[in-house]
């Protein structure tokens, strides 16, 4: 075998090994992502059901069937885990919003507002623990609420939602009033199927997770809140 043939053969042999290593690394990264998401989903339920103080990393490990040290490997403390749960949930919401109302689209503000709260309704039904996770933190002098407000809520409101609500009001397509109150009115309306799902089921036998019920309920919101939008489109 001459020198050139030897070099060529060596390259041919080494290439699959490099490819195999890259595939192995990608699989390991994917497993790490899946493990992290499993922990975050279980933690959302734990924090929602028990509250931050009573929540236990050991119970989260039991929920996920993972070893306790693996939880703390990904999230060193309970506070770090709690913050990661909040960031993950709102990242999911923003991703869903961006699909329905991309920031660089030329949608009218009223259509963006409608799409985003419609998406939020779907999110609360898909992740019913999210509402209770948030509600648990809504009390005075709570340092986690202060962090949540500064890090996530205020930027989200000031940069995205409130400007859209104001623009829709100026166009006469949303009722006048304080935009922040309109936002929380919409949050209340779009989360009630989730927050009162057991009561609604018990009293009326209505399942909140039934797609027909979701569609019917959104229709009521549409008629109540976005009537100006529809009237405006008819005039055009």
Phi and psi restraints in degrees (value plus and minus 20) as a CYANA .aco file:
   2 UNK   PHI    -100.4   -60.4
   2 UNK   PSI     155.6   195.6
   3 UNK   PHI     -83.3   -43.3
   3 UNK   PSI     -65.0   -25.0
   4 UNK   PHI     -83.0   -43.0
   4 UNK   PSI     -59.9   -19.9
   5 UNK   PHI     -84.7   -44.7
   5 UNK   PSI     -59.6   -19.6
   6 UNK   PHI     -83.1   -43.1
   6 UNK   PSI     -62.9   -22.9
   7 UNK   PHI     -84.2   -44.2
   7 UNK   PSI     -63.7   -23.7
   8 UNK   PHI     -81.9   -41.9
   8 UNK   PSI     -61.5   -21.5
   9 UNK   PHI     -85.6   -45.6
   9 UNK   PSI     -60.7   -20.7
  10 UNK   PHI     -82.6   -42.6
  10 UNK   PSI     -60.7   -20.7
  11 UNK   PHI     -84.0   -44.0
  11 UNK   PSI     -60.7   -20.7
  12 UNK   PHI     -84.1   -44.1
  12 UNK   PSI     -57.8   -17.8
  13 UNK   PHI     -92.0   -52.0
  13 UNK   PSI     -60.1   -20.1
  14 UNK   PHI     -96.1   -56.1
  14 UNK   PSI     -46.3    -6.3
  15 UNK   PHI     -79.0   -39.0
  15 UNK   PSI     -69.1   -29.1
  16 UNK   PHI     -80.0   -40.0
  16 UNK   PSI     -54.3   -14.3
  17 UNK   PHI     -84.2   -44.2
  17 UNK   PSI     -62.3   -22.3
  18 UNK   PHI     -84.4   -44.4
  18 UNK   PSI     -61.9   -21.9
  19 UNK   PHI     -82.6   -42.6
  19 UNK   PSI     -61.7   -21.7
  20 UNK   PHI     -83.3   -43.3
  20 UNK   PSI     -61.0   -21.0
  21 UNK   PHI     -84.1   -44.1
  21 UNK   PSI     -60.2   -20.2
  22 UNK   PHI     -85.6   -45.6
  22 UNK   PSI     -61.5   -21.5
  23 UNK   PHI     -83.3   -43.3
  23 UNK   PSI     -60.9   -20.9
  24 UNK   PHI     -82.7   -42.7
  24 UNK   PSI     -62.5   -22.5
  25 UNK   PHI     -84.1   -44.1
  25 UNK   PSI     -61.2   -21.2
  26 UNK   PHI     -84.1   -44.1
  26 UNK   PSI     -60.1   -20.1
  27 UNK   PHI     -83.5   -43.5
  27 UNK   PSI     -62.1   -22.1
  28 UNK   PHI     -83.6   -43.6
  28 UNK   PSI     -61.4   -21.4
  29 UNK   PHI     -84.4   -44.4
  29 UNK   PSI     -61.0   -21.0
  30 UNK   PHI     -84.9   -44.9
  30 UNK   PSI     -61.5   -21.5
  31 UNK   PHI     -82.5   -42.5
  31 UNK   PSI     -59.6   -19.6
  32 UNK   PHI     -83.9   -43.9
  32 UNK   PSI     -60.8   -20.8
  33 UNK   PHI     -84.9   -44.9
  33 UNK   PSI     -64.3   -24.3
  34 UNK   PHI     -84.2   -44.2
  34 UNK   PSI     -60.1   -20.1
  35 UNK   PHI     -84.6   -44.6
  35 UNK   PSI     -64.2   -24.2
  36 UNK   PHI     -81.0   -41.0
  36 UNK   PSI     -65.1   -25.1
  37 UNK   PHI     -86.1   -46.1
  37 UNK   PSI     -57.2   -17.2
  38 UNK   PHI     -80.9   -40.9
  38 UNK   PSI     -63.4   -23.4
  39 UNK   PHI     -84.3   -44.3
  39 UNK   PSI     -63.8   -23.8
  40 UNK   PHI     -84.5   -44.5
  40 UNK   PSI     -62.0   -22.0
  41 UNK   PHI     -84.5   -44.5
  41 UNK   PSI     -64.1   -24.1
  42 UNK   PHI     -86.9   -46.9
  42 UNK   PSI     -56.0   -16.0
  43 UNK   PHI     -89.1   -49.1
  43 UNK   PSI     -56.9   -16.9
  44 UNK   PHI     -77.5   -37.5
  44 UNK   PSI     -64.8   -24.8
  45 UNK   PHI     -85.4   -45.4
  45 UNK   PSI     -63.8   -23.8
  46 UNK   PHI     -81.5   -41.5
  46 UNK   PSI     -68.4   -28.4
  47 UNK   PHI     -86.4   -46.4
  47 UNK   PSI     -56.9   -16.9
  48 UNK   PHI     -87.1   -47.1
  48 UNK   PSI     -61.8   -21.8
  49 UNK   PHI     -99.0   -59.0
  49 UNK   PSI     -53.6   -13.6
  50 UNK   PHI    -134.2   -94.2
  50 UNK   PSI     -36.6     3.4
  51 UNK   PHI      62.6   102.6
  51 UNK   PSI     142.3   182.3
  52 UNK   PHI     -81.3   -41.3
  52 UNK   PSI     -67.5   -27.5
  53 UNK   PHI     -83.2   -43.2
  53 UNK   PSI     -60.9   -20.9
  54 UNK   PHI    -106.4   -66.4
  54 UNK   PSI     -34.9     5.1
  55 UNK   PHI     -83.6   -43.6
  55 UNK   PSI     128.3   168.3
  56 UNK   PHI    -152.2  -112.2
  56 UNK   PSI     110.5   150.5
  57 UNK   PHI     -84.3   -44.3
  57 UNK   PSI     -52.5   -12.5
  58 UNK   PHI     -83.9   -43.9
  58 UNK   PSI     -60.0   -20.0
  59 UNK   PHI     -89.4   -49.4
  59 UNK   PSI     -54.0   -14.0
  60 UNK   PHI     -82.5   -42.5
  60 UNK   PSI     -59.7   -19.7
  61 UNK   PHI     -82.0   -42.0
  61 UNK   PSI     -59.9   -19.9
  62 UNK   PHI     -86.4   -46.4
  62 UNK   PSI     -59.5   -19.5
  63 UNK   PHI     -82.1   -42.1
  63 UNK   PSI     -58.9   -18.9
  64 UNK   PHI    -110.2   -70.2
  64 UNK   PSI     -32.4     7.6
  65 UNK   PHI      41.0    81.0
  65 UNK   PSI      12.8    52.8
  66 UNK   PHI    -127.2   -87.2
  66 UNK   PSI     138.0   178.0
  67 UNK   PHI     -90.8   -50.8
  67 UNK   PSI     122.0   162.0
  68 UNK   PHI     -72.1   -32.1
  68 UNK   PSI     -64.4   -24.4
  69 UNK   PHI     -82.0   -42.0
  69 UNK   PSI     -46.7    -6.7
  70 UNK   PHI     -90.4   -50.4
  70 UNK   PSI     -54.0   -14.0
  71 UNK   PHI     -82.7   -42.7
  71 UNK   PSI     -68.9   -28.9
  72 UNK   PHI     -93.8   -53.8
  72 UNK   PSI     -37.1     2.9
  73 UNK   PHI     -86.9   -46.9
  73 UNK   PSI     -62.1   -22.1
  74 UNK   PHI    -100.8   -60.8
  74 UNK   PSI     -55.6   -15.6
  75 UNK   PHI    -156.7  -116.7
  75 UNK   PSI      85.6   125.6
  76 UNK   PHI     -84.7   -44.7
  76 UNK   PSI     -55.1   -15.1
  77 UNK   PHI    -151.8  -111.8
  77 UNK   PSI     146.9   186.9
  78 UNK   PHI     -85.6   -45.6
  78 UNK   PSI     -56.9   -16.9
  79 UNK   PHI     -85.9   -45.9
  79 UNK   PSI     -62.7   -22.7
  80 UNK   PHI     -79.8   -39.8
  80 UNK   PSI     -61.1   -21.1
  81 UNK   PHI     -85.2   -45.2
  81 UNK   PSI     -64.7   -24.7
  82 UNK   PHI     -78.7   -38.7
  82 UNK   PSI     -66.1   -26.1
  83 UNK   PHI     -83.8   -43.8
  83 UNK   PSI     -58.5   -18.5
  84 UNK   PHI     -84.1   -44.1
  84 UNK   PSI     -57.5   -17.5
  85 UNK   PHI     -82.3   -42.3
  85 UNK   PSI     -66.5   -26.5
  86 UNK   PHI     -82.0   -42.0
  86 UNK   PSI     -66.4   -26.4
  87 UNK   PHI     -83.0   -43.0
  87 UNK   PSI     -60.7   -20.7
  88 UNK   PHI     -85.1   -45.1
  88 UNK   PSI     -64.3   -24.3
  89 UNK   PHI     -81.9   -41.9
  89 UNK   PSI     -66.3   -26.3
  90 UNK   PHI     -93.0   -53.0
  90 UNK   PSI     -47.6    -7.6
  91 UNK   PHI     -84.8   -44.8
  91 UNK   PSI     -58.7   -18.7
  92 UNK   PHI     -83.8   -43.8
  92 UNK   PSI     -61.3   -21.3
  93 UNK   PHI     -84.1   -44.1
  93 UNK   PSI     -66.7   -26.7
  94 UNK   PHI     -82.7   -42.7
  94 UNK   PSI     -58.8   -18.8
  95 UNK   PHI     -82.8   -42.8
  95 UNK   PSI     -63.0   -23.0
  96 UNK   PHI     -84.9   -44.9
  96 UNK   PSI     -60.7   -20.7
  97 UNK   PHI     -81.7   -41.7
  97 UNK   PSI     -63.7   -23.7
  98 UNK   PHI     -83.8   -43.8
  98 UNK   PSI     -49.3    -9.3
  99 UNK   PHI     -90.5   -50.5
  99 UNK   PSI     -60.7   -20.7
 100 UNK   PHI    -105.1   -65.1
 100 UNK   PSI     -52.5   -12.5
 101 UNK   PHI    -161.4  -121.4
 101 UNK   PSI      55.9    95.9
 102 UNK   PHI     -75.8   -35.8
 102 UNK   PSI     119.8   159.8
 103 UNK   PHI     -77.7   -37.7
 103 UNK   PSI     -49.7    -9.7
 104 UNK   PHI    -116.7   -76.7
 104 UNK   PSI      -8.1    31.9
 105 UNK   PHI    -100.7   -60.7
 105 UNK   PSI     144.7   184.7
 106 UNK   PHI    -121.9   -81.9
 106 UNK   PSI       5.4    45.4
 107 UNK   PHI     -81.9   -41.9
 107 UNK   PSI     122.0   162.0
 108 UNK   PHI     -80.8   -40.8
 108 UNK   PSI     129.3   169.3
 109 UNK   PHI     -73.1   -33.1
 109 UNK   PSI     -60.0   -20.0
 110 UNK   PHI     -84.1   -44.1
 110 UNK   PSI     -56.0   -16.0
 111 UNK   PHI     -90.6   -50.6
 111 UNK   PSI     -54.2   -14.2
 112 UNK   PHI     -87.8   -47.8
 112 UNK   PSI     -64.7   -24.7
 113 UNK   PHI     -79.0   -39.0
 113 UNK   PSI     -68.2   -28.2
 114 UNK   PHI     -81.1   -41.1
 114 UNK   PSI     -64.9   -24.9
 115 UNK   PHI     -84.4   -44.4
 115 UNK   PSI     -58.0   -18.0
 116 UNK   PHI     -92.1   -52.1
 116 UNK   PSI     -61.1   -21.1
 117 UNK   PHI     -95.4   -55.4
 117 UNK   PSI     -48.9    -8.9
 118 UNK   PHI     -83.6   -43.6
 118 UNK   PSI     -61.6   -21.6
 119 UNK   PHI     -85.9   -45.9
 119 UNK   PSI     -58.0   -18.0
 120 UNK   PHI     -84.4   -44.4
 120 UNK   PSI     -58.8   -18.8
 121 UNK   PHI     -77.8   -37.8
 121 UNK   PSI     -67.2   -27.2
 122 UNK   PHI     -80.6   -40.6
 122 UNK   PSI     -60.9   -20.9
 123 UNK   PHI     -82.5   -42.5
 123 UNK   PSI     -63.7   -23.7
 124 UNK   PHI     -84.4   -44.4
 124 UNK   PSI     -51.9   -11.9
 125 UNK   PHI     -96.7   -56.7
 125 UNK   PSI     -51.4   -11.4
 126 UNK   PHI     -95.5   -55.5
 126 UNK   PSI     -54.5   -14.5
 127 UNK   PHI    -145.3  -105.3
 127 UNK   PSI      53.6    93.6
 128 UNK   PHI     -81.8   -41.8
 128 UNK   PSI     -42.6    -2.6
 129 UNK   PHI     -91.6   -51.6
 129 UNK   PSI     -39.0     1.0
 130 UNK   PHI     -80.5   -40.5
 130 UNK   PSI     -64.4   -24.4
 131 UNK   PHI     -78.4   -38.4
 131 UNK   PSI     -65.6   -25.6
 132 UNK   PHI     -92.4   -52.4
 132 UNK   PSI     -52.5   -12.5
 133 UNK   PHI     -78.2   -38.2
 133 UNK   PSI     -65.6   -25.6
 134 UNK   PHI     -90.8   -50.8
 134 UNK   PSI     -62.7   -22.7
 135 UNK   PHI     -83.5   -43.5
 135 UNK   PSI     -54.2   -14.2
 136 UNK   PHI     -79.7   -39.7
 136 UNK   PSI     -48.3    -8.3
 137 UNK   PHI    -114.8   -74.8
 137 UNK   PSI     -23.2    16.8
 138 UNK   PHI    -107.7   -67.7
 138 UNK   PSI      55.0    95.0
 139 UNK   PHI    -167.4  -127.4
 139 UNK   PSI     134.2   174.2
 140 UNK   PHI     -81.7   -41.7
 140 UNK   PSI     133.3   173.3
 141 UNK   PHI      37.0    77.0
 141 UNK   PSI      10.9    50.9
 142 UNK   PHI    -114.1   -74.1
 142 UNK   PSI      94.5   134.5
 143 UNK   PHI     -84.2   -44.2
 143 UNK   PSI     -48.0    -8.0
 144 UNK   PHI     -90.9   -50.9
 144 UNK   PSI     -56.9   -16.9
 145 UNK   PHI     -85.7   -45.7
 145 UNK   PSI     -59.3   -19.3
 146 UNK   PHI     -81.4   -41.4
 146 UNK   PSI     -63.6   -23.6
 147 UNK   PHI     -84.5   -44.5
 147 UNK   PSI     -63.8   -23.8
 148 UNK   PHI     -82.8   -42.8
 148 UNK   PSI     -61.9   -21.9
 149 UNK   PHI     -84.0   -44.0
 149 UNK   PSI     -69.1   -29.1
 150 UNK   PHI     -89.0   -49.0
 150 UNK   PSI     -61.5   -21.5
 151 UNK   PHI    -103.4   -63.4
 151 UNK   PSI     -56.7   -16.7
 152 UNK   PHI    -142.3  -102.3
 152 UNK   PSI     -74.1   -34.1
 153 UNK   PHI     -87.5   -47.5
 153 UNK   PSI     -72.3   -32.3
 154 UNK   PHI     -82.5   -42.5
 154 UNK   PSI     -66.9   -26.9
 155 UNK   PHI     -78.5   -38.5
 155 UNK   PSI     -59.7   -19.7
 156 UNK   PHI     -84.7   -44.7
 156 UNK   PSI     -62.7   -22.7
 157 UNK   PHI     -88.9   -48.9
 157 UNK   PSI     -70.2   -30.2
 158 UNK   PHI     -92.1   -52.1
 158 UNK   PSI     -52.9   -12.9
 159 UNK   PHI    -109.1   -69.1
 159 UNK   PSI     -44.6    -4.6
 160 UNK   PHI    -144.7  -104.7
 160 UNK   PSI     -81.0   -41.0
 161 UNK   PHI     -97.2   -57.2
 161 UNK   PSI     -69.8   -29.8
 162 UNK   PHI     -83.5   -43.5
 162 UNK   PSI     -61.5   -21.5
 163 UNK   PHI     -79.7   -39.7
 163 UNK   PSI     -56.4   -16.4
 164 UNK   PHI     -89.1   -49.1
 164 UNK   PSI     -60.8   -20.8
 165 UNK   PHI     -83.8   -43.8
 165 UNK   PSI     -64.5   -24.5
 166 UNK   PHI     -81.2   -41.2
 166 UNK   PSI     -63.4   -23.4
 167 UNK   PHI     -83.4   -43.4
 167 UNK   PSI     -59.7   -19.7
 168 UNK   PHI     -88.1   -48.1
 168 UNK   PSI     -54.6   -14.6
 169 UNK   PHI     -85.9   -45.9
 169 UNK   PSI     -63.8   -23.8
 170 UNK   PHI     -82.5   -42.5
 170 UNK   PSI     -51.0   -11.0
 171 UNK   PHI    -101.3   -61.3
 171 UNK   PSI     -20.8    19.2
 172 UNK   PHI      56.3    96.3
 172 UNK   PSI      -1.2    38.8
 173 UNK   PHI    -125.0   -85.0
 173 UNK   PSI     -23.6    16.4
 174 UNK   PHI    -152.9  -112.9
 174 UNK   PSI     130.5   170.5
 175 UNK   PHI     -81.2   -41.2
 175 UNK   PSI     129.8   169.8
 176 UNK   PHI     -87.7   -47.7
 176 UNK   PSI     141.0   181.0
 177 UNK   PHI     120.3   160.3
 177 UNK   PSI     155.1   195.1
 178 UNK   PHI     -84.3   -44.3
 178 UNK   PSI     100.5   140.5
 179 UNK   PHI     -77.5   -37.5
 179 UNK   PSI     -54.1   -14.1
 180 UNK   PHI     -86.8   -46.8
 180 UNK   PSI     -53.9   -13.9
 181 UNK   PHI     -91.0   -51.0
 181 UNK   PSI     -56.7   -16.7
 182 UNK   PHI     -83.0   -43.0
 182 UNK   PSI     -61.6   -21.6
 183 UNK   PHI     -78.3   -38.3
 183 UNK   PSI     -70.2   -30.2
 184 UNK   PHI     -93.1   -53.1
 184 UNK   PSI     -45.5    -5.5
 185 UNK   PHI     -81.2   -41.2
 185 UNK   PSI     -64.2   -24.2
 186 UNK   PHI     -87.3   -47.3
 186 UNK   PSI     -58.4   -18.4
 187 UNK   PHI     -81.4   -41.4
 187 UNK   PSI     -64.1   -24.1
 188 UNK   PHI     -81.9   -41.9
 188 UNK   PSI     -64.9   -24.9
 189 UNK   PHI     -87.2   -47.2
 189 UNK   PSI     -59.4   -19.4
 190 UNK   PHI    -103.2   -63.2
 190 UNK   PSI     -30.7     9.3
 191 UNK   PHI    -124.7   -84.7
 191 UNK   PSI     -26.3    13.7
 192 UNK   PHI     -88.7   -48.7
 192 UNK   PSI     -53.5   -13.5
 193 UNK   PHI     -81.9   -41.9
 193 UNK   PSI     -51.1   -11.1
 194 UNK   PHI    -100.6   -60.6
 194 UNK   PSI     -69.4   -29.4
 195 UNK   PHI     -88.2   -48.2
 195 UNK   PSI     -51.4   -11.4
 196 UNK   PHI    -133.7   -93.7
 196 UNK   PSI       6.2    46.2
 197 UNK   PHI     -81.2   -41.2
 197 UNK   PSI     -59.8   -19.8
 198 UNK   PHI     -88.8   -48.8
 198 UNK   PSI     -61.0   -21.0
 199 UNK   PHI     -84.0   -44.0
 199 UNK   PSI     -64.0   -24.0
 200 UNK   PHI     -82.5   -42.5
 200 UNK   PSI     -61.0   -21.0
 201 UNK   PHI     -84.2   -44.2
 201 UNK   PSI     -63.8   -23.8
 202 UNK   PHI     -88.4   -48.4
 202 UNK   PSI     -64.1   -24.1
 203 UNK   PHI     -95.6   -55.6
 203 UNK   PSI     -66.2   -26.2
 204 UNK   PHI    -134.1   -94.1
 204 UNK   PSI     -24.9    15.1
 205 UNK   PHI      47.1    87.1
 205 UNK   PSI       3.5    43.5
 206 UNK   PHI    -118.2   -78.2
 206 UNK   PSI     107.0   147.0
 207 UNK   PHI    -113.8   -73.8
 207 UNK   PSI     101.1   141.1
 208 UNK   PHI     -85.6   -45.6
 208 UNK   PSI     -43.6    -3.6
 209 UNK   PHI    -106.4   -66.4
 209 UNK   PSI     -22.0    18.0
 210 UNK   PHI     -91.0   -51.0
 210 UNK   PSI     100.9   140.9
 211 UNK   PHI     -75.4   -35.4
 211 UNK   PSI     -51.7   -11.7
 212 UNK   PHI     -86.7   -46.7
 212 UNK   PSI     -57.8   -17.8
 213 UNK   PHI     -88.4   -48.4
 213 UNK   PSI     -63.0   -23.0
 214 UNK   PHI     -77.5   -37.5
 214 UNK   PSI     -66.5   -26.5
 215 UNK   PHI     -83.2   -43.2
 215 UNK   PSI     -63.7   -23.7
 216 UNK   PHI     -84.6   -44.6
 216 UNK   PSI     -63.2   -23.2
 217 UNK   PHI     -85.2   -45.2
 217 UNK   PSI     -62.8   -22.8
 218 UNK   PHI     -83.0   -43.0
 218 UNK   PSI     -54.0   -14.0
 219 UNK   PHI     -79.1   -39.1
 219 UNK   PSI     -58.0   -18.0
 220 UNK   PHI     -85.7   -45.7
 220 UNK   PSI     -63.7   -23.7
 221 UNK   PHI     -81.6   -41.6
 221 UNK   PSI     -63.0   -23.0
 222 UNK   PHI     -78.8   -38.8
 222 UNK   PSI     -66.2   -26.2
 223 UNK   PHI     -88.9   -48.9
 223 UNK   PSI     -53.8   -13.8
 224 UNK   PHI    -100.1   -60.1
 224 UNK   PSI     -66.7   -26.7
 225 UNK   PHI    -114.7   -74.7
 225 UNK   PSI     -57.0   -17.0
 226 UNK   PHI    -125.9   -85.9
 226 UNK   PSI       4.0    44.0
 227 UNK   PHI     -82.2   -42.2
 227 UNK   PSI     -56.3   -16.3
 228 UNK   PHI     -81.1   -41.1
 228 UNK   PSI     -58.5   -18.5
 229 UNK   PHI     -82.5   -42.5
 229 UNK   PSI     -65.6   -25.6
 230 UNK   PHI     -88.5   -48.5
 230 UNK   PSI     -58.9   -18.9
 231 UNK   PHI     -84.3   -44.3
 231 UNK   PSI     -59.3   -19.3
 232 UNK   PHI     -83.0   -43.0
 232 UNK   PSI     -62.0   -22.0
 233 UNK   PHI     -87.7   -47.7
 233 UNK   PSI     -54.3   -14.3
 234 UNK   PHI     -87.5   -47.5
 234 UNK   PSI     -58.1   -18.1
 235 UNK   PHI     -84.0   -44.0
 235 UNK   PSI     -52.6   -12.6
